[in-house]
Every structure is written in C-alpha cells, then in structure tokens.
Amino acid sequence: MLEVYVDGASAGDPGLSGAGVFIKGHGTAERYSFPLGIMTNHEAEYHAFIKGMEICIEKGYRVASFRTDSQLVERAIEKQFVKNKKYSDLLHRIIQLSKQFDLFFVKWIPSKENKGADELARAAIFKNIT
C-alpha cells in the first residue's frame, strides 16, 4: 500500500503558501511541491491533501494511506464535517475524490514524521516568488 504524506505551509497566516506531497511505496519515492498563492495555513493543508489525492488518481494509484500532521484536516475527513464553513468546499472535494479509491485511509501523524512533505511545502512557498 502506498503511503502518501501531505503538508501545507504558509509564510504568514494568511501568506504565500505551498503544498508538499511525498509518496512512498513499491520501492520508490515521489516528491511534489506546489505553490498555492496567498491563503491561510489551514487552507494550505486542505489543498495539499487534495493535490496528493489528485496525483494518486492521475497515476492510477487506487489504494493509499494518506498521512497528515493537520489534526483539523484529519478530523474533518474522518467525521465528514467541518465546523468552519470556510472549509466546506475543500472537504467536499476530498470526499468526492475519495470515492475514486478502492481503499482510502487517512491518519494523523506528528510533524516530526512528516518532514519530507513539510520540506516540499516550504520549498513551494518560494516558487510563488520566482
């Protein structure tokens, strides 16, 4: 099973933001870094999750365990509910994408276990500038 590590980062809240996706499994590792423009850190976390899902779907990966250090995102996905309606559309997109997987898991992990995705997200912030 693939492990998909996702992270969002913002330089300010709101500020220039980026998403990082680190996919490992089947003896390989894939790294992706996406500039997101200006948004809050929480929004960047949701967008990173969506990017990870979109990459997996595009590549035909249908069994994946997603790892995030955002408890907000993990809880929203598990409960399929957001308290802050600002994130409703983002959660809805995740729910819709999840239906394209044969097996879909989400797990909260501590930040120290998400360093690969974090570095990619931080690198993406600077891609906004160049």
C-alpha positions as CSV (number, residue, x, y, z in Angstrom):
1,M,0.0,0.0,0.0
2,L,1.2,3.5,-0.9
3,E,1.9,6.0,1.9
4,V,1.1,9.5,0.9
5,Y,2.5,12.2,3.1
6,V,0.9,15.7,2.6
7,D,1.6,19.0,4.2
8,G,0.7,22.6,3.6
9,A,2.7,25.6,4.8
10,S,2.2,29.4,4.8
11,A,4.6,32.3,5.3
12,G,2.2,34.3,7.4
13,D,-1.4,33.5,8.1
14,P,-2.6,34.3,5.5
15,G,0.6,34.5,3.4
16,L,2.3,32.9,0.5
17,S,1.6,29.2,0.7
18,G,2.8,25.9,-0.6
19,A,1.8,22.2,-0.7
20,G,4.1,19.3,-0.4
21,V,3.3,15.7,-1.3
22,F,5.7,12.8,-0.6
23,I,4.6,9.3,-1.9
24,K,6.4,6.2,-1.0
25,G,5.7,2.6,-1.8
26,H,6.6,-0.2,-4.2
27,G,10.3,0.6,-3.7
28,T,10.0,4.2,-5.0
29,A,9.6,7.7,-3.7
30,E,7.9,10.6,-5.5
31,R,8.2,14.2,-4.4
32,Y,5.9,17.1,-5.4
33,S,6.0,20.8,-4.5
34,F,3.2,23.2,-5.5
35,P,2.9,26.9,-4.9
36,L,-0.6,27.9,-3.8
37,G,-0.6,31.7,-3.7
38,I,-1.9,33.6,-0.7
39,M,-4.0,31.6,1.8
40,T,-4.1,30.6,5.5
41,N,-2.1,27.6,6.8
42,H,-5.3,25.6,7.3
43,E,-6.4,26.2,3.7
44,A,-2.9,25.1,2.5
45,E,-3.3,21.9,4.5
46,Y,-6.5,21.1,2.7
47,H,-5.1,22.0,-0.7
48,A,-2.1,19.7,0.0
49,F,-4.4,16.8,0.7
50,I,-6.3,17.4,-2.4
51,K,-3.1,17.6,-4.5
52,G,-2.0,14.3,-3.1
53,M,-5.3,12.7,-4.0
54,E,-5.3,14.1,-7.5
55,I,-1.7,12.9,-8.1
56,C,-2.7,9.4,-7.0
57,I,-5.8,9.3,-9.2
58,E,-3.9,10.6,-12.2
59,K,-1.3,7.9,-11.8
60,G,-3.8,5.2,-11.2
61,Y,-3.0,4.6,-7.6
62,R,-6.2,3.3,-6.1
63,V,-5.1,2.0,-2.7
64,A,-3.4,4.6,-0.5
65,S,-2.9,5.6,3.1
66,F,-2.7,9.4,3.5
67,R,-0.7,10.9,6.3
68,T,-1.1,14.4,7.5
69,D,0.1,16.4,10.6
70,S,-3.0,18.5,10.5
71,Q,-5.5,17.3,13.1
72,L,-8.0,19.8,11.6
73,V,-7.9,18.1,8.2
74,E,-7.8,14.5,9.6
75,R,-10.7,15.0,11.9
76,A,-12.8,16.8,9.2
77,I,-12.2,13.9,6.8
78,E,-13.0,11.2,9.4
79,K,-16.2,12.9,10.6
80,Q,-17.0,14.3,7.1
81,F,-17.9,17.6,8.8
82,V,-16.3,21.0,9.3
83,K,-17.2,23.4,11.9
84,N,-15.9,26.4,10.0
85,K,-17.9,26.6,6.8
86,K,-14.9,28.3,5.1
87,Y,-13.6,24.8,4.6
88,S,-16.8,23.1,3.4
89,D,-16.0,23.2,-0.3
90,L,-12.5,21.8,0.3
91,L,-13.8,18.9,2.4
92,H,-16.5,18.2,-0.2
93,R,-13.8,17.9,-2.8
94,I,-11.8,15.5,-0.7
95,I,-14.9,13.4,-0.1
96,Q,-15.7,13.3,-3.9
97,L,-12.1,12.3,-4.7
98,S,-12.0,9.6,-2.1
99,K,-14.8,7.8,-4.0
100,Q,-12.2,7.1,-6.8
101,F,-10.1,5.0,-4.5
102,D,-10.6,1.3,-3.9
103,L,-9.1,1.7,-0.4
104,F,-8.6,5.1,1.2
105,F,-7.2,5.8,4.6
106,V,-6.3,9.0,6.5
107,K,-4.1,9.0,9.5
108,W,-2.8,11.9,11.7
109,I,0.9,11.8,12.3
110,P,3.2,14.0,14.4
111,S,5.0,16.8,12.5
112,K,8.4,15.0,13.1
113,E,7.1,12.1,11.0
114,N,6.1,14.4,8.1
115,K,9.4,16.2,7.4
116,G,9.6,15.1,3.8
117,A,6.2,16.7,2.9
118,D,6.9,19.7,5.1
119,E,10.2,20.5,3.3
120,L,8.4,20.2,-0.1
121,A,5.6,22.6,1.1
122,R,8.1,25.1,2.4
123,A,10.1,25.0,-0.9
124,A,6.9,25.7,-2.7
125,I,6.4,28.9,-0.9
126,F,9.5,30.3,-2.6
127,K,8.2,29.1,-6.0
128,N,5.4,31.8,-5.6
129,I,8.1,34.4,-5.7
130,T,10.0,33.3,-8.7
